[in-house]
Amino acid sequence: MEKKEELMKHIAILSDTHGLLRENVMAELTSIDCIIHAGDIDTPYILESIREYGDTYVVRGNNDKGWAEALPKILTVTIEGVRFFIVHNKKDIPKELNNVDVVVYGHSHKYTTEVINGVLMLNPGSCGKRRFHLDITMCHMTVDVGCIKYEKVVIPV
């Protein structure tokens, strides 16, 4: 009997680390296959650190200057049949999106999910420096042959 290769991918989705990679966030990254970071990384150290945990898809945020010039402002990637559009600021999402299942964005530091015209719009919030007394959050997502499951992760501080 042949063993079926596992295609399911576990994804950590984060944004707005602003130069702070908390130990509790790093602990959340140990069981994932890849990371999506929606910008405002602030330092190359953060990017180098998260890349150690798996495949990493990153866009540049409005606070990512000089060192981050080579990072894209917009990125599209397909993971296990799920098509992602990644951008830092929601205002930079085109009105017409074709062939996209999930839009990941950041900037506001507020965890938000909504489905618009069949597309999941997901802001993982901020898992870096606290802003406006908001929770420190990120998202865990599982994708498997086009199917998506996701959950909000509140990071204790």
Stockholm file with secondary structure:
# STOCKHOLM 1.0

chainA/1-157         MEKKEELMKHIAILSDTHGLLRENVMAELTSIDCIIHAGDIDTPYILESIREYGDTYVVRGNNDKGWAEALPKILTVTIEGVRFFIVHNKKDIPKELNNVDVVVYGHSHKYTTEVINGVLMLNPGSCGKRRFHLDITMCHMTVDVGCIKYEKVVIPV
#=GR chainA/1-157 SS CCCCCCCCEEEEEECCCTTCCCHHHHHHGGGCSEEEECSCCCSHHHHHHHHTTSEEEECCCTTCCGGGTTSCSEEEEEETTEEEEEESSGGGSCSSCCSCSEEECCSSCCEEEEEETTEEEEEECCSSSCCTTCCCEEEEEEEETTEEEEEEEECCC
#=GC SS_cons         CCCCCCCCEEEEEECCCTTCCCHHHHHHGGGCSEEEECSCCCSHHHHHHHHTTSEEEECCCTTCCGGGTTSCSEEEEEETTEEEEEESSGGGSCSSCCSCSEEECCSSCCEEEEEETTEEEEEECCSSSCCTTCCCEEEEEEEETTEEEEEEEECCC
//
